Amino acid sequence: MNIVVILISLSLLIFAAYRGYSVILFAPIAALLAVLLTQPYLALPAYSWVFGEKMVGFIKLFFPVFLLSAVFGKLTEVSGMAASIAKSVIKLFGTRNAIPAIVVLCAILTYGGVSLFVVAFAVYPFAADLFKSADIPKRLIPATIALGAFTFTMDAFPGSPQIQNIIPTGAFHTTTWAAPWLGLTGGMFIFIFGMIYLQRQKKRAAHRGEGYGTGHLNEPEKFFEKQLPPVWAALLPLLTVVIGNKLFNGLLDNHYGMAFSFSAFGIEGPSGLDLKPLLPVWSVSAALVLGIVVILLLRFRHLKNNIKKEINLSIGGALLAAMNTASEYGFGAVIAVLPGFKMIQKGMASVFRNVLVNEAVAITTLSGITGSASGGMSIALASMKDIFLSKASAQGIPNEVLHRVASMASGGMDTLPHNSAVLTLMVITGLTHRQSYKDIFMLTVLKVTAVFFIILLYYSFGLV
């Protein structure tokens, strides 16, 4: 019965998310329902001291990244820098190579710090224009954007400033550059086989005589030239974020160390603060600030008329994204203290005795259930990180490997039909799940395979 209660609670959260209701409201409702059905008198304490504490703790740690990445992405878009990069990439690859051009374009933007949702909005007009010119079926655009934005640069490549690569740093005391060789190898695995699949689908469509198609919804206007910055200027903020993230990791570590005490400076405050979970967040935040400064220095004249409006819009988006994920994190913390979850843990541990496989299965399953990579990973790490750490320590597995497996597993089954990014992508492109989801699902299968591929690499060659 205890396990059934958890399944009912999860089902309510999934149903609410799928129907478009905010998880900010339904995550605490679903969590409290599970407590009420198990031990009713614990409902209010569980809300205040478990759900509330974990939710606020998540926001305290990660909100700067949500906020700064949203502002950075919006300024990249409205300054014309994203359009300049798009124009150059398309010119480099040519119309005949439309699919790799769009994949590379999305990868450059996401690895440079632009949020996934902003990338989808910014790239779609160029993708539609290019696919129409090459007479490639429009139904392949969502999968092409997904491969470039939602996969290898989101959670596999080391140093990615996306939240899916930052959340594990707090749990495992690592940096965003954790397990670089595993990340690069796993990322290239996804890129290569994803490209093979998409190019194969393109050839099959051409063989059937299927072209771009007609009567589509949300067709963008024909791309027209406007005053855009040179490509070197457009790439500079992205490079600033990537390089700055790497530099700040070392600088902040050397400057602060692993602990901090206010009393050492004659100020009343806590002593012996653990900085391990904070340093990666600080380094990404500092790098994003530098990227924002570079954009403003290069394009302020073109931004000054609308900058207040655009920044306010991006802040609203950041607040919503942070609260969504934090609410799911609080939900996971409540579920973790219930008797039924202890039974699930024991069951998974007996079936998947290997800690890395156990971690991958738990995180990718919860990401699929919640339809959110960050949400599913947050729930899993809030409830199971101590188990993963203790087992990995006993087996001599570095925390960096736990980080990379967790990050890539979160981007596994998260792209199921109810995923918010998939739903948004369909709306942007004017396509339906019936038309385009099959190809996205094949990428989902590929991403899950890639997680177990890097686990195999680690045990076979000790690659980190």
BELJO-V691131 format. One record per residue. N is the residue number from 0. RES is the residue in three letters. PHI is phi as a letter, one per 30 degrees, with the letter a starting at -180 (none if undefined). PSI is psi as a letter, one per 40 degrees, with the letter a starting at -180 (999 if undefined). Layout:
BEGIN
n = {N,N}
res = {RES,RES}
phi = {PHI,PHI}
psi = {PSI,PSI}
END
This chain:
BEGIN
n = {0,1,2,3,4,5,6,7,8,9,10,11,12,13,14,15,16,17,18,19,20,21,22,23,24,25,26,27,28,29,30,31,32,33,34,35,36,37,38,39,40,41,42,43,44,45,46,47,48,49,50,51,52,53,54,55,56,57,58,59,60,61,62,63,64,65,66,67,68,69,70,71,72,73,74,75,76,77,78,79,80,81,82,83,84,85,86,87,88,89,90,91,92,93,94,95,96,97,98,99,100,101,102,103,104,105,106,107,108,109,110,111,112,113,114,115,116,117,118,119,120,121,122,123,124,125,126,127,128,129,130,131,132,133,134,135,136,137,138,139,140,141,142,143,144,145,146,147,148,149,150,151,152,153,154,155,156,157,158,159,160,161,162,163,164,165,166,167,168,169,170,171,172,173,174,175,176,177,178,179,180,181,182,183,184,185,186,187,188,189,190,191,192,193,194,195,196,197,198,199,200,201,202,203,204,205,206,207,208,209,210,211,212,213,214,215,216,217,218,219,220,221,222,223,224,225,226,227,228,229,230,231,232,233,234,235,236,237,238,239,240,241,242,243,244,245,246,247,248,249,250,251,252,253,254,255,256,257,258,259,260,261,262,263,264,265,266,267,268,269,270,271,272,273,274,275,276,277,278,279,280,281,282,283,284,285,286,287,288,289,290,291,292,293,294,295,296,297,298,299,300,301,302,303,304,305,306,307,308,309,310,311,312,313,314,315,316,317,318,319,320,321,322,323,324,325,326,327,328,329,330,331,332,333,334,335,336,337,338,339,340,341,342,343,344,345,346,347,348,349,350,351,352,353,354,355,356,357,358,359,360,361,362,363,364,365,366,367,368,369,370,371,372,373,374,375,376,377,378,379,380,381,382,383,384,385,386,387,388,389,390,391,392,393,394,395,396,397,398,399,400,401,402,403,404,405,406,407,408,409,410,411,412,413,414,415,416,417,418,419,420,421,422,423,424,425,426,427,428,429,430,431,432,433,434,435,436,437,438,439,440,441,442,443,444,445,446,447,448,449,450,451,452,453,454,455,456,457,458,459,460,461,462,463}
res = {MET,ASN,ILE,VAL,VAL,ILE,LEU,ILE,SER,LEU,SER,LEU,LEU,ILE,PHE,ALA,ALA,TYR,ARG,GLY,TYR,SER,VAL,ILE,LEU,PHE,ALA,PRO,ILE,ALA,ALA,LEU,LEU,ALA,VAL,LEU,LEU,THR,GLN,PRO,TYR,LEU,ALA,LEU,PRO,ALA,TYR,SER,TRP,VAL,PHE,GLY,GLU,LYS,MET,VAL,GLY,PHE,ILE,LYS,LEU,PHE,PHE,PRO,VAL,PHE,LEU,LEU,SER,ALA,VAL,PHE,GLY,LYS,LEU,THR,GLU,VAL,SER,GLY,MET,ALA,ALA,SER,ILE,ALA,LYS,SER,VAL,ILE,LYS,LEU,PHE,GLY,THR,ARG,ASN,ALA,ILE,PRO,ALA,ILE,VAL,VAL,LEU,CYS,ALA,ILE,LEU,THR,TYR,GLY,GLY,VAL,SER,LEU,PHE,VAL,VAL,ALA,PHE,ALA,VAL,TYR,PRO,PHE,ALA,ALA,ASP,LEU,PHE,LYS,SER,ALA,ASP,ILE,PRO,LYS,ARG,LEU,ILE,PRO,ALA,THR,ILE,ALA,LEU,GLY,ALA,PHE,THR,PHE,THR,MET,ASP,ALA,PHE,PRO,GLY,SER,PRO,GLN,ILE,GLN,ASN,ILE,ILE,PRO,THR,GLY,ALA,PHE,HIS,THR,THR,THR,TRP,ALA,ALA,PRO,TRP,LEU,GLY,LEU,THR,GLY,GLY,MET,PHE,ILE,PHE,ILE,PHE,GLY,MET,ILE,TYR,LEU,GLN,ARG,GLN,LYS,LYS,ARG,ALA,ALA,HIS,ARG,GLY,GLU,GLY,TYR,GLY,THR,GLY,HIS,LEU,ASN,GLU,PRO,GLU,LYS,PHE,PHE,GLU,LYS,GLN,LEU,PRO,PRO,VAL,TRP,ALA,ALA,LEU,LEU,PRO,LEU,LEU,THR,VAL,VAL,ILE,GLY,ASN,LYS,LEU,PHE,ASN,GLY,LEU,LEU,ASP,ASN,HIS,TYR,GLY,MET,ALA,PHE,SER,PHE,SER,ALA,PHE,GLY,ILE,GLU,GLY,PRO,SER,GLY,LEU,ASP,LEU,LYS,PRO,LEU,LEU,PRO,VAL,TRP,SER,VAL,SER,ALA,ALA,LEU,VAL,LEU,GLY,ILE,VAL,VAL,ILE,LEU,LEU,LEU,ARG,PHE,ARG,HIS,LEU,LYS,ASN,ASN,ILE,LYS,LYS,GLU,ILE,ASN,LEU,SER,ILE,GLY,GLY,ALA,LEU,LEU,ALA,ALA,MET,ASN,THR,ALA,SER,GLU,TYR,GLY,PHE,GLY,ALA,VAL,ILE,ALA,VAL,LEU,PRO,GLY,PHE,LYS,MET,ILE,GLN,LYS,GLY,MET,ALA,SER,VAL,PHE,ARG,ASN,VAL,LEU,VAL,ASN,GLU,ALA,VAL,ALA,ILE,THR,THR,LEU,SER,GLY,ILE,THR,GLY,SER,ALA,SER,GLY,GLY,MET,SER,ILE,ALA,LEU,ALA,SER,MET,LYS,ASP,ILE,PHE,LEU,SER,LYS,ALA,SER,ALA,GLN,GLY,ILE,PRO,ASN,GLU,VAL,LEU,HIS,ARG,VAL,ALA,SER,MET,ALA,SER,GLY,GLY,MET,ASP,THR,LEU,PRO,HIS,ASN,SER,ALA,VAL,LEU,THR,LEU,MET,VAL,ILE,THR,GLY,LEU,THR,HIS,ARG,GLN,SER,TYR,LYS,ASP,ILE,PHE,MET,LEU,THR,VAL,LEU,LYS,VAL,THR,ALA,VAL,PHE,PHE,ILE,ILE,LEU,LEU,TYR,TYR,SER,PHE,GLY,LEU,VAL}
phi = {none,d,d,d,e,d,d,d,d,d,d,d,d,d,d,d,d,d,d,j,d,d,d,d,d,d,d,d,d,d,d,d,d,d,d,d,d,c,b,e,d,c,e,d,d,d,d,d,c,c,e,d,d,d,d,d,d,d,d,e,d,c,e,e,d,e,d,d,d,d,d,d,d,d,d,d,d,d,d,i,d,d,d,d,d,e,e,d,d,d,d,d,d,i,d,d,c,d,d,d,d,d,d,d,e,d,d,d,d,d,d,d,j,d,d,e,d,d,d,e,d,d,d,e,e,d,d,d,d,d,d,d,d,d,h,c,e,d,d,d,d,e,d,d,d,d,d,d,c,c,b,d,d,d,b,c,d,d,i,e,d,d,d,d,c,c,e,d,d,d,d,c,h,c,c,d,c,e,h,d,d,d,d,d,d,d,d,d,e,d,d,d,d,d,d,e,d,d,d,d,d,d,d,d,d,d,d,d,i,d,c,e,j,b,i,d,d,h,d,d,d,e,d,b,d,b,d,c,d,d,d,d,d,d,d,e,d,d,d,d,d,d,d,d,e,d,d,d,e,d,d,d,d,d,d,c,i,c,b,b,b,d,d,d,c,i,c,d,l,d,c,i,d,d,c,e,d,d,e,d,d,d,d,d,d,d,d,d,d,d,d,d,d,d,d,d,d,d,b,e,e,d,c,e,d,c,d,d,d,d,d,d,d,d,d,e,d,d,d,d,d,d,d,e,d,d,d,d,d,d,e,d,d,d,e,d,d,d,e,d,d,d,d,d,e,d,d,d,d,d,d,c,d,d,d,d,d,e,d,d,d,d,d,d,d,d,d,d,d,d,i,b,d,d,d,d,d,d,d,d,d,d,c,b,d,d,d,d,d,d,d,d,d,d,c,i,c,d,d,e,d,e,e,d,d,d,d,d,d,d,c,d,d,d,d,d,e,c,d,d,d,d,d,d,d,d,d,e,d,i,c,c,d,d,d,b,d,e,d,d,d,d,d,d,d,d,d,d,e,d,d,d,d,d,d,d,d,d,d,d,b,i,d,b}
psi = {d,d,d,d,d,d,d,d,d,d,d,d,d,d,d,d,d,d,e,e,i,h,e,d,d,e,d,d,d,d,d,d,d,d,d,d,e,d,g,d,e,e,d,d,d,d,d,d,e,c,d,d,d,d,d,d,d,d,d,d,d,e,d,d,d,d,d,d,d,d,d,d,d,d,d,d,d,e,e,e,d,d,d,d,d,d,d,d,d,d,d,d,d,i,d,d,f,d,d,d,d,d,d,d,d,d,d,d,d,d,d,e,e,h,i,d,d,d,d,d,d,d,d,d,d,d,d,d,d,d,d,d,d,e,f,h,h,d,e,e,d,d,d,d,d,d,d,d,d,e,b,d,e,d,e,d,h,i,e,h,e,i,d,d,e,d,d,e,d,d,d,e,f,a,i,e,e,i,g,d,d,d,d,d,d,d,d,d,d,d,d,d,d,d,d,d,d,d,d,d,d,d,d,d,d,d,d,e,e,h,a,d,i,i,f,i,i,f,h,i,i,h,h,i,h,i,h,i,i,i,d,d,d,d,d,d,d,d,d,d,d,d,d,d,d,d,d,d,d,d,d,d,d,d,d,d,a,e,i,i,h,d,d,e,e,f,h,h,i,i,i,f,h,h,e,d,e,d,d,d,d,d,d,d,d,d,d,d,d,d,d,d,d,d,d,d,d,d,e,d,d,e,d,d,d,e,d,d,d,d,d,d,d,d,d,d,d,d,d,d,d,d,d,d,d,d,d,d,d,d,d,d,d,d,d,d,e,i,d,d,d,d,d,d,d,d,d,d,d,d,d,g,d,h,d,d,d,d,d,d,d,d,d,d,d,d,d,d,d,e,f,h,d,d,d,d,d,d,d,d,d,d,d,e,d,d,d,d,d,d,d,d,d,d,e,f,h,i,d,d,d,d,d,d,d,d,d,d,d,d,f,c,e,d,f,i,d,e,h,d,d,d,d,d,d,d,d,d,e,f,i,i,d,d,d,e,d,d,d,d,d,d,d,d,d,d,d,d,d,d,d,d,d,d,d,d,d,d,d,d,e,f,h,999}
END
